[in-house]
Structure formats: structure tokens, C-alpha cells
Amino acid sequence: MNPKYLRLAALIVIVMIIGGGIGWYQSVEADSTSTPGNIDDPIVTKSYVDQNVAKLVAEEIEKLGSGGSGASAKLEVVTVPWGSKVIVEDGGELIVRSGKAVAYSTDKNGLSDMTDGLDIAPGKPVAANHLILFPRGGRGVEADPKQTKGLIVLVRGEYILEN
């Protein structure tokens, strides 16, 4: 074999070995790089994310504890004497627990029965244990004129007892 071709073959083999070594090294290096979200991730650190998440959680807990808009977040038990009516303010909720109630409104619009998904017209009966929503103030419930007892209701939000 010609020494010129022998040198060329040796050079090709050396280049292939060096190229293979570089390729192998890069694949090993790629396997050991950090994965996204890991503490070694160069984009953000875990402590940075933990710190910001803790801050956001604390802000949300503070919002929940403050009650938000100032309206009562708890249900309040209200006894409505016969002949009186309970008028609930905007966005209030009511549940009739005892007695027979009828819807009251100063206009033709009624109350929203969230349990059945119905609109209760003024003067129509309000079912017991149904969640009633008051989208506007000036609406409420009163004891059915056909009975002699009052009502016991649960109210969330501001309300007025009116004779």
C-alpha cells in the first residue's frame, strides 16, 4: 500500500475518533444538565418561586379574612313576625327555614330561586330551604297572609325588617 494513502487513512481514522469523542462528550453533558423547574434551573430559582408563591398566598388569605366588600359573609337567623316583611339589599341571599313565605317586591320583577332556577313573581309562594337571591334591593319576603305565624329565615347580607 502506498504510504500516501496510508497517511490519509490514518488521518481519517484519527478525525473520526476525535469527532466521535466530541459527540459522546456532548451527549453525556446534555444528560447532566438541569431540568426545568429544578433548583439548578438557570432561568428562575426554586427559592424565588417559593418566596413569590408565599407572598401571593398571604395576600389571598388576608383578603378572605377581611370579608371583602363589608357585607356579612355569615348567614344570620332572623325571626320575621306576622305582618312584617324582611327586605334584603342588593346581592343578598335568603333561605326560608320555617313558616310559609310569599315574595314581596315594589315592582313587577320577582326573586331568583337559585335552587330551582326560577323567577318567583311578587305574591307567589317561596319554597322552604331554597336559596333565594336578591339582585336588587327593595325586594323581600313576608309571611303568607293566610297563616297566623311569622317566619324564620336565614339572611346573608344587609336587610331591613319592615312592618
HELIX and SHEET records of a PDB file:
HELIX    1   1 PRO A    3  ASP A   31  1                                  29    
HELIX    2   2 LYS A   46  SER A   66  1                                  21    
SHEET    1   A 6 GLU A  76  VAL A  80  0                                        
SHEET    2   A 6 LEU A 151  ARG A 156 -1                                        
SHEET    3   A 6 GLY A  92  SER A  98 -1                                        
SHEET    4   A 6 LEU A 131  PHE A 134 -1                                        
SHEET    5   A 6 LEU A 111  ASP A 113 -1                                        
SHEET    6   A 6 LEU A 118  ILE A 120 -1                                        
SHEET    1   B 5 PRO A 125  VAL A 126  0                                        
SHEET    2   B 5 ALA A 101  SER A 105 -1                                        
SHEET    3   B 5 ARG A 139  ALA A 143 -1                                        
SHEET    4   B 5 LYS A  85  VAL A  88 -1                                        
SHEET    5   B 5 TYR A 159  GLU A 162 -1                                        
END                                                                             
